[in-house]
């Protein structure tokens, strides 16, 4: 079985979003073809409540799906469909904006004031950009968790893995979204369909991704929190790894174990016209979206 090489690595960059929320962006807004069908990935881990208190007040989306995964703290949400609720630690929300939705997302820290979670944006193909919006809220306890003999834990959020199927379904990008924890020193391989674009986001511990041309693995060894890094010297913290083609990913956990998200999706391969929270195929469709917003026609009446 051929091993997918790690073809690029980078650290997520500090970014301001919403009403002054300090987060880290692993990718987004540049070169949307790079991670097609995924457009953006944000890590909103922060230990300072003032850095996220403003949250993400009412804003529109069209033409995409957003996937929020909360690891710590909670996110209160409400939307123009009349949904409202709270995402707690371990919960997932998959929001298909389709033709248009307005929503707000307000994070609250845990008892220590800490917040941790991720938001991924998946593109919709042109044929589904104007589909009816919908939400899938999934509690953490509904997410299948597989523990392998060596103690490796895989949570299957979407897609099928090791005989389990994640609870989020009907997603255009047909994604595989796994939360993987590998114990100290263990080496594991994970099969990913060759046609899928694949990335990993490492957020705890450290390890090495192994491939045929670098059998010793690419370094992922330093335990670093916010320190400057050489790009090849991948930290276990907020590191994005993009994989080339192949049939599996091979990774070995370092002395403190390793936790990362493994995300793969089928490329849509369509033109992208993107402004802020709206992503369409053409400039004209983008202009139409902003005209709809100005003229109060963004939310379609039958969507309520
Ligand atoms: Fe949003």
py3Dmol code that shows the C-alpha trace and the ligand (Angstrom):
import py3Dmol

protein = """\
ATOM      1  CA  UNK A   1       0.000   0.000   0.000  1.00  0.00           C
ATOM      2  CA  UNK A   2       1.443   3.387  -0.974  1.00  0.00           C
ATOM      3  CA  UNK A   3       2.010   5.938   1.739  1.00  0.00           C
ATOM      4  CA  UNK A   4       0.803   9.508   1.280  1.00  0.00           C
ATOM      5  CA  UNK A   5       3.737  11.879   1.762  1.00  0.00           C
ATOM      6  CA  UNK A   6       3.370  15.039   3.847  1.00  0.00           C
ATOM      7  CA  UNK A   7       3.832  17.616   1.070  1.00  0.00           C
ATOM      8  CA  UNK A   8       3.534  20.774   3.136  1.00  0.00           C
ATOM      9  CA  UNK A   9       3.372  21.800   6.756  1.00  0.00           C
ATOM     10  CA  UNK A  10       2.538  25.106   8.367  1.00  0.00           C
ATOM     11  CA  UNK A  11       1.487  26.597  11.659  1.00  0.00           C
ATOM     12  CA  UNK A  12      -1.961  28.140  12.010  1.00  0.00           C
ATOM     13  CA  UNK A  13      -1.729  31.957  11.993  1.00  0.00           C
ATOM     14  CA  UNK A  14      -3.240  34.310  14.585  1.00  0.00           C
ATOM     15  CA  UNK A  15      -6.357  35.937  13.063  1.00  0.00           C
ATOM     16  CA  UNK A  16      -9.175  38.181  14.268  1.00  0.00           C
ATOM     17  CA  UNK A  17     -12.716  37.183  13.324  1.00  0.00           C
ATOM     18  CA  UNK A  18     -16.298  37.934  14.346  1.00  0.00           C
ATOM     19  CA  UNK A  19     -16.543  40.610  17.044  1.00  0.00           C
ATOM     20  CA  UNK A  20     -12.845  40.564  17.910  1.00  0.00           C
ATOM     21  CA  UNK A  21     -12.346  36.826  18.480  1.00  0.00           C
ATOM     22  CA  UNK A  22      -8.673  35.849  18.561  1.00  0.00           C
ATOM     23  CA  UNK A  23      -8.261  32.531  16.786  1.00  0.00           C
ATOM     24  CA  UNK A  24      -5.708  30.667  14.670  1.00  0.00           C
ATOM     25  CA  UNK A  25      -6.364  29.991  10.990  1.00  0.00           C
ATOM     26  CA  UNK A  26      -4.721  26.923   9.457  1.00  0.00           C
ATOM     27  CA  UNK A  27      -5.926  27.786   5.941  1.00  0.00           C
ATOM     28  CA  UNK A  28      -8.550  29.894   4.217  1.00  0.00           C
ATOM     29  CA  UNK A  29      -9.188  32.662   1.676  1.00  0.00           C
ATOM     30  CA  UNK A  30      -6.067  31.863  -0.349  1.00  0.00           C
ATOM     31  CA  UNK A  31      -5.835  29.242  -3.067  1.00  0.00           C
ATOM     32  CA  UNK A  32      -9.174  27.497  -2.438  1.00  0.00           C
ATOM     33  CA  UNK A  33      -8.124  24.693  -4.799  1.00  0.00           C
ATOM     34  CA  UNK A  34      -5.391  23.550  -2.379  1.00  0.00           C
ATOM     35  CA  UNK A  35      -7.718  21.761   0.041  1.00  0.00           C
ATOM     36  CA  UNK A  36     -10.773  21.431  -2.257  1.00  0.00           C
ATOM     37  CA  UNK A  37     -13.546  20.675  -1.128  1.00  0.00           C
ATOM     38  CA  UNK A  38     -12.480  22.423   2.097  1.00  0.00           C
ATOM     39  CA  UNK A  39     -12.175  26.192   2.114  1.00  0.00           C
ATOM     40  CA  UNK A  40     -11.113  27.188   5.604  1.00  0.00           C
ATOM     41  CA  UNK A  41     -10.024  25.745   8.926  1.00  0.00           C
ATOM     42  CA  UNK A  42      -9.987  27.761  12.175  1.00  0.00           C
ATOM     43  CA  UNK A  43      -8.794  26.721  15.634  1.00  0.00           C
ATOM     44  CA  UNK A  44     -10.467  28.846  18.290  1.00  0.00           C
ATOM     45  CA  UNK A  45      -8.549  27.536  21.295  1.00  0.00           C
ATOM     46  CA  UNK A  46      -7.942  30.285  23.815  1.00  0.00           C
ATOM     47  CA  UNK A  47      -7.443  30.417  27.579  1.00  0.00           C
ATOM     48  CA  UNK A  48      -8.383  34.099  27.878  1.00  0.00           C
ATOM     49  CA  UNK A  49     -12.173  34.696  27.967  1.00  0.00           C
ATOM     50  CA  UNK A  50     -11.685  38.322  26.840  1.00  0.00           C
ATOM     51  CA  UNK A  51     -10.149  37.025  23.624  1.00  0.00           C
ATOM     52  CA  UNK A  52     -13.379  35.359  22.483  1.00  0.00           C
ATOM     53  CA  UNK A  53     -16.152  37.037  24.532  1.00  0.00           C
ATOM     54  CA  UNK A  54     -17.421  39.054  21.529  1.00  0.00           C
ATOM     55  CA  UNK A  55     -18.216  35.849  19.656  1.00  0.00           C
ATOM     56  CA  UNK A  56     -19.624  35.740  16.156  1.00  0.00           C
ATOM     57  CA  UNK A  57     -22.801  37.886  16.173  1.00  0.00           C
ATOM     58  CA  UNK A  58     -25.470  37.611  13.454  1.00  0.00           C
ATOM     59  CA  UNK A  59     -23.918  37.004  10.039  1.00  0.00           C
ATOM     60  CA  UNK A  60     -24.961  35.370   6.766  1.00  0.00           C
ATOM     61  CA  UNK A  61     -23.654  32.316   4.905  1.00  0.00           C
ATOM     62  CA  UNK A  62     -24.472  31.055   1.424  1.00  0.00           C
ATOM     63  CA  UNK A  63     -23.000  28.344  -0.788  1.00  0.00           C
ATOM     64  CA  UNK A  64     -21.061  26.426   1.890  1.00  0.00           C
ATOM     65  CA  UNK A  65     -21.312  24.110   4.880  1.00  0.00           C
ATOM     66  CA  UNK A  66     -19.687  24.930   8.210  1.00  0.00           C
ATOM     67  CA  UNK A  67     -18.654  22.260  10.677  1.00  0.00           C
ATOM     68  CA  UNK A  68     -18.072  23.247  14.307  1.00  0.00           C
ATOM     69  CA  UNK A  69     -16.435  20.781  16.693  1.00  0.00           C
ATOM     70  CA  UNK A  70     -16.250  21.846  20.337  1.00  0.00           C
ATOM     71  CA  UNK A  71     -13.609  20.298  22.606  1.00  0.00           C
ATOM     72  CA  UNK A  72     -13.857  22.585  25.612  1.00  0.00           C
ATOM     73  CA  UNK A  73     -16.265  25.270  26.751  1.00  0.00           C
ATOM     74  CA  UNK A  74     -19.517  25.706  24.823  1.00  0.00           C
ATOM     75  CA  UNK A  75     -21.010  27.601  21.878  1.00  0.00           C
ATOM     76  CA  UNK A  76     -24.544  29.032  22.007  1.00  0.00           C
ATOM     77  CA  UNK A  77     -26.089  29.321  18.578  1.00  0.00           C
ATOM     78  CA  UNK A  78     -29.280  30.508  16.974  1.00  0.00           C
ATOM     79  CA  UNK A  79     -30.300  30.996  13.362  1.00  0.00           C
ATOM     80  CA  UNK A  80     -32.853  32.302  10.893  1.00  0.00           C
ATOM     81  CA  UNK A  81     -34.516  28.867  10.689  1.00  0.00           C
ATOM     82  CA  UNK A  82     -35.583  29.259  14.300  1.00  0.00           C
ATOM     83  CA  UNK A  83     -33.037  26.773  15.660  1.00  0.00           C
ATOM     84  CA  UNK A  84     -31.167  27.548  18.828  1.00  0.00           C
ATOM     85  CA  UNK A  85     -29.082  25.490  21.185  1.00  0.00           C
ATOM     86  CA  UNK A  86     -25.781  24.974  22.906  1.00  0.00           C
ATOM     87  CA  UNK A  87     -22.840  22.932  21.669  1.00  0.00           C
ATOM     88  CA  UNK A  88     -20.964  21.468  24.600  1.00  0.00           C
ATOM     89  CA  UNK A  89     -17.617  19.737  24.874  1.00  0.00           C
ATOM     90  CA  UNK A  90     -17.447  16.876  22.359  1.00  0.00           C
ATOM     91  CA  UNK A  91     -20.454  18.064  20.322  1.00  0.00           C
ATOM     92  CA  UNK A  92     -20.509  18.726  16.592  1.00  0.00           C
ATOM     93  CA  UNK A  93     -22.666  20.961  14.470  1.00  0.00           C
ATOM     94  CA  UNK A  94     -22.833  20.608  10.714  1.00  0.00           C
ATOM     95  CA  UNK A  95     -24.574  23.575   9.157  1.00  0.00           C
ATOM     96  CA  UNK A  96     -25.525  23.531   5.485  1.00  0.00           C
ATOM     97  CA  UNK A  97     -25.997  27.184   4.597  1.00  0.00           C
ATOM     98  CA  UNK A  98     -27.206  26.400   1.061  1.00  0.00           C
ATOM     99  CA  UNK A  99     -29.258  29.304  -0.338  1.00  0.00           C
ATOM    100  CA  UNK A 100     -28.827  31.366   2.771  1.00  0.00           C
ATOM    101  CA  UNK A 101     -28.866  31.381   6.523  1.00  0.00           C
ATOM    102  CA  UNK A 102     -28.248  34.011   9.177  1.00  0.00           C
ATOM    103  CA  UNK A 103     -26.826  32.808  12.441  1.00  0.00           C
ATOM    104  CA  UNK A 104     -24.848  33.741  15.502  1.00  0.00           C
ATOM    105  CA  UNK A 105     -22.263  31.668  17.348  1.00  0.00           C
ATOM    106  CA  UNK A 106     -21.319  32.772  20.854  1.00  0.00           C
ATOM    107  CA  UNK A 107     -18.532  30.882  22.655  1.00  0.00           C
ATOM    108  CA  UNK A 108     -18.323  30.600  26.440  1.00  0.00           C
ATOM    109  CA  UNK A 109     -15.304  29.213  28.246  1.00  0.00           C
ATOM    110  CA  UNK A 110     -15.323  26.309  30.705  1.00  0.00           C
ATOM    111  CA  UNK A 111     -15.067  26.896  34.477  1.00  0.00           C
ATOM    112  CA  UNK A 112     -11.441  27.943  34.003  1.00  0.00           C
ATOM    113  CA  UNK A 113     -12.418  30.317  31.185  1.00  0.00           C
ATOM    114  CA  UNK A 114     -10.891  28.094  28.497  1.00  0.00           C
ATOM    115  CA  UNK A 115     -12.360  27.593  25.068  1.00  0.00           C
ATOM    116  CA  UNK A 116     -11.318  25.046  22.486  1.00  0.00           C
ATOM    117  CA  UNK A 117     -12.860  24.039  19.215  1.00  0.00           C
ATOM    118  CA  UNK A 118     -12.543  24.055  15.472  1.00  0.00           C
ATOM    119  CA  UNK A 119     -14.523  25.333  12.523  1.00  0.00           C
ATOM    120  CA  UNK A 120     -14.120  23.839   9.066  1.00  0.00           C
ATOM    121  CA  UNK A 121     -15.796  25.207   5.933  1.00  0.00           C
ATOM    122  CA  UNK A 122     -16.695  22.757   3.178  1.00  0.00           C
ATOM    123  CA  UNK A 123     -17.677  24.011  -0.246  1.00  0.00           C
ATOM    124  CA  UNK A 124     -20.949  23.078  -1.925  1.00  0.00           C
ATOM    125  CA  UNK A 125     -20.989  22.206  -5.637  1.00  0.00           C
ATOM    126  CA  UNK A 126     -22.875  24.651  -7.897  1.00  0.00           C
ATOM    127  CA  UNK A 127     -25.825  22.269  -8.098  1.00  0.00           C
ATOM    128  CA  UNK A 128     -26.341  22.500  -4.307  1.00  0.00           C
ATOM    129  CA  UNK A 129     -25.328  26.064  -3.506  1.00  0.00           C
ATOM    130  CA  UNK A 130     -28.971  27.173  -3.471  1.00  0.00           C
ATOM    131  CA  UNK A 131     -30.304  24.093  -1.640  1.00  0.00           C
ATOM    132  CA  UNK A 132     -32.457  24.570   1.475  1.00  0.00           C
ATOM    133  CA  UNK A 133     -30.404  25.221   4.580  1.00  0.00           C
ATOM    134  CA  UNK A 134     -30.283  22.693   7.400  1.00  0.00           C
ATOM    135  CA  UNK A 135     -28.572  21.915  10.654  1.00  0.00           C
ATOM    136  CA  UNK A 136     -27.280  18.666  12.051  1.00  0.00           C
ATOM    137  CA  UNK A 137     -26.500  18.890  15.743  1.00  0.00           C
ATOM    138  CA  UNK A 138     -24.751  15.850  17.141  1.00  0.00           C
ATOM    139  CA  UNK A 139     -23.991  15.285  20.797  1.00  0.00           C
ATOM    140  CA  UNK A 140     -20.557  13.942  21.629  1.00  0.00           C
ATOM    141  CA  UNK A 141     -22.009  10.715  23.028  1.00  0.00           C
ATOM    142  CA  UNK A 142     -23.462   9.894  19.581  1.00  0.00           C
ATOM    143  CA  UNK A 143     -20.026   9.947  17.948  1.00  0.00           C
ATOM    144  CA  UNK A 144     -18.614   6.406  17.622  1.00  0.00           C
ATOM    145  CA  UNK A 145     -15.324   6.011  19.452  1.00  0.00           C
ATOM    146  CA  UNK A 146     -13.110   3.076  18.532  1.00  0.00           C
ATOM    147  CA  UNK A 147     -10.261   1.997  20.802  1.00  0.00           C
ATOM    148  CA  UNK A 148      -7.617  -0.152  19.138  1.00  0.00           C
ATOM    149  CA  UNK A 149      -5.505  -2.783  20.933  1.00  0.00           C
ATOM    150  CA  UNK A 150      -2.600  -0.367  21.456  1.00  0.00           C
ATOM    151  CA  UNK A 151      -4.869   2.266  23.001  1.00  0.00           C
ATOM    152  CA  UNK A 152      -5.301   4.400  19.878  1.00  0.00           C
ATOM    153  CA  UNK A 153      -8.674   6.151  19.982  1.00  0.00           C
ATOM    154  CA  UNK A 154     -10.501   7.203  16.808  1.00  0.00           C
ATOM    155  CA  UNK A 155     -13.706   9.245  16.958  1.00  0.00           C
ATOM    156  CA  UNK A 156     -15.603   8.974  13.685  1.00  0.00           C
ATOM    157  CA  UNK A 157     -17.417  12.261  13.108  1.00  0.00           C
ATOM    158  CA  UNK A 158     -18.259  11.733   9.458  1.00  0.00           C
ATOM    159  CA  UNK A 159     -17.569   9.006   6.940  1.00  0.00           C
ATOM    160  CA  UNK A 160     -16.790   5.372   7.517  1.00  0.00           C
ATOM    161  CA  UNK A 161     -13.739   4.136   9.356  1.00  0.00           C
ATOM    162  CA  UNK A 162     -12.734   0.805  10.878  1.00  0.00           C
ATOM    163  CA  UNK A 163     -16.296  -0.447  10.379  1.00  0.00           C
ATOM    164  CA  UNK A 164     -17.983   2.492  12.104  1.00  0.00           C
ATOM    165  CA  UNK A 165     -19.981   5.242  10.468  1.00  0.00           C
ATOM    166  CA  UNK A 166     -20.067   8.798  11.819  1.00  0.00           C
ATOM    167  CA  UNK A 167     -23.464  10.314  12.661  1.00  0.00           C
ATOM    168  CA  UNK A 168     -23.214  13.355  10.366  1.00  0.00           C
ATOM    169  CA  UNK A 169     -24.434  12.398   6.895  1.00  0.00           C
ATOM    170  CA  UNK A 170     -25.680  13.723   3.570  1.00  0.00           C
ATOM    171  CA  UNK A 171     -22.751  16.095   3.183  1.00  0.00           C
ATOM    172  CA  UNK A 172     -21.911  17.099  -0.386  1.00  0.00           C
ATOM    173  CA  UNK A 173     -18.157  16.847   0.087  1.00  0.00           C
ATOM    174  CA  UNK A 174     -18.572  13.245   1.289  1.00  0.00           C
ATOM    175  CA  UNK A 175     -15.976  13.879   3.966  1.00  0.00           C
ATOM    176  CA  UNK A 176     -14.056  11.705   6.347  1.00  0.00           C
ATOM    177  CA  UNK A 177     -13.520  13.607   9.605  1.00  0.00           C
ATOM    178  CA  UNK A 178     -11.685  11.750  12.376  1.00  0.00           C
ATOM    179  CA  UNK A 179     -10.357  12.820  15.780  1.00  0.00           C
ATOM    180  CA  UNK A 180      -7.389  10.517  16.467  1.00  0.00           C
ATOM    181  CA  UNK A 181      -5.361  10.030  19.653  1.00  0.00           C
ATOM    182  CA  UNK A 182      -2.280   7.782  19.456  1.00  0.00           C
ATOM    183  CA  UNK A 183      -0.455   6.725  22.641  1.00  0.00           C
ATOM    184  CA  UNK A 184       3.249   7.244  23.236  1.00  0.00           C
ATOM    185  CA  UNK A 185       5.535   5.607  20.701  1.00  0.00           C
ATOM    186  CA  UNK A 186       2.819   3.767  18.735  1.00  0.00           C
ATOM    187  CA  UNK A 187       2.858   3.725  14.939  1.00  0.00           C
ATOM    188  CA  UNK A 188      -0.423   3.559  13.082  1.00  0.00           C
ATOM    189  CA  UNK A 189      -1.584   3.606   9.497  1.00  0.00           C
ATOM    190  CA  UNK A 190      -4.874   5.062   8.335  1.00  0.00           C
ATOM    191  CA  UNK A 191      -6.347   4.223   4.964  1.00  0.00           C
ATOM    192  CA  UNK A 192      -7.767   7.156   3.014  1.00  0.00           C
ATOM    193  CA  UNK A 193      -9.358   6.787  -0.443  1.00  0.00           C
ATOM    194  CA  UNK A 194      -6.830   7.909  -3.048  1.00  0.00           C
ATOM    195  CA  UNK A 195      -9.211  10.376  -4.742  1.00  0.00           C
ATOM    196  CA  UNK A 196      -9.708  12.430  -1.585  1.00  0.00           C
ATOM    197  CA  UNK A 197      -7.766  15.552  -0.678  1.00  0.00           C
ATOM    198  CA  UNK A 198      -6.435  14.999   2.817  1.00  0.00           C
ATOM    199  CA  UNK A 199      -5.007  17.060   5.643  1.00  0.00           C
ATOM    200  CA  UNK A 200      -4.159  16.580   9.312  1.00  0.00           C
ATOM    201  CA  UNK A 201      -4.310  19.197  12.039  1.00  0.00           C
ATOM    202  CA  UNK A 202      -2.163  18.363  15.044  1.00  0.00           C
ATOM    203  CA  UNK A 203      -3.247  19.960  18.307  1.00  0.00           C
ATOM    204  CA  UNK A 204      -1.764  17.855  21.114  1.00  0.00           C
ATOM    205  CA  UNK A 205       1.500  16.020  21.599  1.00  0.00           C
ATOM    206  CA  UNK A 206       3.909  15.292  18.785  1.00  0.00           C
ATOM    207  CA  UNK A 207       4.984  12.580  16.368  1.00  0.00           C
ATOM    208  CA  UNK A 208       6.250  11.765  12.891  1.00  0.00           C
ATOM    209  CA  UNK A 209       4.521  11.226   9.584  1.00  0.00           C
ATOM    210  CA  UNK A 210       6.358   8.525   7.695  1.00  0.00           C
ATOM    211  CA  UNK A 211       6.584   8.116   3.936  1.00  0.00           C
ATOM    212  CA  UNK A 212       8.596   6.119   1.440  1.00  0.00           C
ATOM    213  CA  UNK A 213      11.048   8.928   0.678  1.00  0.00           C
ATOM    214  CA  UNK A 214      11.633   9.751   4.348  1.00  0.00           C
ATOM    215  CA  UNK A 215      11.295   6.411   6.150  1.00  0.00           C
ATOM    216  CA  UNK A 216      12.457   7.937   9.406  1.00  0.00           C
ATOM    217  CA  UNK A 217       9.549  10.333   9.171  1.00  0.00           C
ATOM    218  CA  UNK A 218       9.290  14.078   9.044  1.00  0.00           C
ATOM    219  CA  UNK A 219      10.012  15.610  12.399  1.00  0.00           C
ATOM    220  CA  UNK A 220       7.048  16.393  14.557  1.00  0.00           C
ATOM    221  CA  UNK A 221       9.016  16.128  17.705  1.00  0.00           C
ATOM    222  CA  UNK A 222       9.072  19.371  19.601  1.00  0.00           C
ATOM    223  CA  UNK A 223       6.540  20.013  22.286  1.00  0.00           C
ATOM    224  CA  UNK A 224       5.924  23.675  21.664  1.00  0.00           C
ATOM    225  CA  UNK A 225       3.258  26.068  22.742  1.00  0.00           C
ATOM    226  CA  UNK A 226       3.392  29.273  20.764  1.00  0.00           C
ATOM    227  CA  UNK A 227       7.135  29.224  20.106  1.00  0.00           C
ATOM    228  CA  UNK A 228       8.719  29.957  16.757  1.00  0.00           C
ATOM    229  CA  UNK A 229       9.356  26.900  14.675  1.00  0.00           C
ATOM    230  CA  UNK A 230      11.241  25.872  11.644  1.00  0.00           C
ATOM    231  CA  UNK A 231       8.680  24.756   9.085  1.00  0.00           C
ATOM    232  CA  UNK A 232      10.102  21.216   8.925  1.00  0.00           C
ATOM    233  CA  UNK A 233      10.183  21.053  12.678  1.00  0.00           C
ATOM    234  CA  UNK A 234       6.510  20.418  13.077  1.00  0.00           C
ATOM    235  CA  UNK A 235       5.060  21.120  16.422  1.00  0.00           C
ATOM    236  CA  UNK A 236       2.361  19.074  17.992  1.00  0.00           C
ATOM    237  CA  UNK A 237       0.518  22.298  18.438  1.00  0.00           C
ATOM    238  CA  UNK A 238      -1.587  23.943  15.731  1.00  0.00           C
ATOM    239  CA  UNK A 239       0.275  22.324  12.870  1.00  0.00           C
ATOM    240  CA  UNK A 240      -1.391  21.741   9.528  1.00  0.00           C
ATOM    241  CA  UNK A 241      -0.065  18.915   7.370  1.00  0.00           C
ATOM    242  CA  UNK A 242      -1.161  18.516   3.763  1.00  0.00           C
ATOM    243  CA  UNK A 243      -0.768  15.092   2.186  1.00  0.00           C
ATOM    244  CA  UNK A 244      -0.002  14.114  -1.386  1.00  0.00           C
ATOM    245  CA  UNK A 245      -1.545  11.147  -3.135  1.00  0.00           C
ATOM    246  CA  UNK A 246      -1.362   7.604  -1.832  1.00  0.00           C
ATOM    247  CA  UNK A 247      -3.486   5.008  -0.115  1.00  0.00           C
ATOM    248  CA  UNK A 248      -2.656   5.479   3.551  1.00  0.00           C
ATOM    249  CA  UNK A 249      -1.164   7.791   6.125  1.00  0.00           C
ATOM    250  CA  UNK A 250       1.450   6.411   8.489  1.00  0.00           C
ATOM    251  CA  UNK A 251       2.166   8.237  11.716  1.00  0.00           C
ATOM    252  CA  UNK A 252       4.216   7.478  14.820  1.00  0.00           C
ATOM    253  CA  UNK A 253       3.426   9.199  18.102  1.00  0.00           C
ATOM    254  CA  UNK A 254       6.216  10.853  20.081  1.00  0.00           C
ATOM    255  CA  UNK A 255       7.003  10.520  23.799  1.00  0.00           C
ATOM    256  CA  UNK A 256       3.859  12.332  24.913  1.00  0.00           C
ATOM    257  CA  UNK A 257       1.475  10.775  22.408  1.00  0.00           C
ATOM    258  CA  UNK A 258      -0.264  12.589  19.586  1.00  0.00           C
ATOM    259  CA  UNK A 259      -3.744  13.911  18.906  1.00  0.00           C
ATOM    260  CA  UNK A 260      -4.862  15.243  15.540  1.00  0.00           C
ATOM    261  CA  UNK A 261      -7.806  15.638  13.220  1.00  0.00           C
ATOM    262  CA  UNK A 262      -7.624  13.715   9.965  1.00  0.00           C
ATOM    263  CA  UNK A 263      -9.907  15.234   7.335  1.00  0.00           C
ATOM    264  CA  UNK A 264     -10.428  14.077   3.748  1.00  0.00           C
ATOM    265  CA  UNK A 265     -12.950  15.014   1.076  1.00  0.00           C
ATOM    266  CA  UNK A 266     -13.753  14.572  -2.586  1.00  0.00           C
ATOM    267  CA  UNK A 267     -12.622  17.603  -4.615  1.00  0.00           C
ATOM    268  CA  UNK A 268     -15.448  19.598  -6.231  1.00  0.00           C
ATOM    269  CA  UNK A 269     -13.197  21.119  -8.929  1.00  0.00           C
ATOM    270  CA  UNK A 270     -15.386  24.103  -9.771  1.00  0.00           C
ATOM    271  CA  UNK A 271     -14.584  27.823  -9.998  1.00  0.00           C
ATOM    272  CA  UNK A 272     -14.725  29.641  -6.651  1.00  0.00           C
ATOM    273  CA  UNK A 273     -16.028  33.213  -6.187  1.00  0.00           C
ATOM    274  CA  UNK A 274     -15.596  34.025  -2.512  1.00  0.00           C
ATOM    275  CA  UNK A 275     -16.265  37.057  -0.375  1.00  0.00           C
ATOM    276  CA  UNK A 276     -16.378  36.753   3.417  1.00  0.00           C
ATOM    277  CA  UNK A 277     -18.972  34.161   4.490  1.00  0.00           C
ATOM    278  CA  UNK A 278     -20.405  33.658   0.983  1.00  0.00           C
ATOM    279  CA  UNK A 279     -18.834  31.321  -1.559  1.00  0.00           C
ATOM    280  CA  UNK A 280     -20.312  30.927  -5.046  1.00  0.00           C
ATOM    281  CA  UNK A 281     -19.060  29.822  -8.481  1.00  0.00           C
ATOM    282  CA  UNK A 282     -19.160  33.184 -10.293  1.00  0.00           C
ATOM    283  CA  UNK A 283     -18.766  36.883  -9.554  1.00  0.00           C
ATOM    284  CA  UNK A 284     -22.356  37.436 -10.739  1.00  0.00           C
ATOM    285  CA  UNK A 285     -23.694  34.937  -8.188  1.00  0.00           C
ATOM    286  CA  UNK A 286     -21.648  36.674  -5.497  1.00  0.00           C
ATOM    287  CA  UNK A 287     -23.071  40.067  -6.511  1.00  0.00           C
ATOM    288  CA  UNK A 288     -26.565  38.557  -6.443  1.00  0.00           C
ATOM    289  CA  UNK A 289     -25.964  37.294  -2.899  1.00  0.00           C
ATOM    290  CA  UNK A 290     -24.920  40.726  -1.650  1.00  0.00           C
ATOM    291  CA  UNK A 291     -27.808  42.359  -3.521  1.00  0.00           C
ATOM    292  CA  UNK A 292     -30.180  39.870  -1.822  1.00  0.00           C
ATOM    293  CA  UNK A 293     -28.651  40.811   1.531  1.00  0.00           C
ATOM    294  CA  UNK A 294     -29.148  44.540   0.892  1.00  0.00           C
ATOM    295  CA  UNK A 295     -32.732  44.010  -0.295  1.00  0.00           C
ATOM    296  CA  UNK A 296     -33.788  41.661   2.469  1.00  0.00           C
ATOM    297  CA  UNK A 297     -34.160  38.736   0.067  1.00  0.00           C
ATOM    298  CA  UNK A 298     -31.280  36.642   1.374  1.00  0.00           C
ATOM    299  CA  UNK A 299     -33.383  34.326   3.511  1.00  0.00           C
ATOM    300  CA  UNK A 300     -35.892  32.479   1.342  1.00  0.00           C
ATOM    301  CA  UNK A 301     -39.411  32.433   2.869  1.00  0.00           C
ATOM    302  CA  UNK A 302     -39.918  28.670   2.426  1.00  0.00           C
ATOM    303  CA  UNK A 303     -36.766  28.056   4.442  1.00  0.00           C
ATOM    304  CA  UNK A 304     -38.544  28.869   7.710  1.00  0.00           C
TER     305      UNK A 304
END
"""
ligand_1 = """\
1
LIG
Fe -20.958 31.365 10.797
"""
view = py3Dmol.view(width=600, height=400)
view.addModel(protein, "pdb")
view.setStyle({"model": 0}, {"cartoon": {"style": "trace"}})
view.addModel(ligand_1, "xyz")
view.setStyle({"model": 1}, {"stick": {}})
view.zoomTo()
view.show()
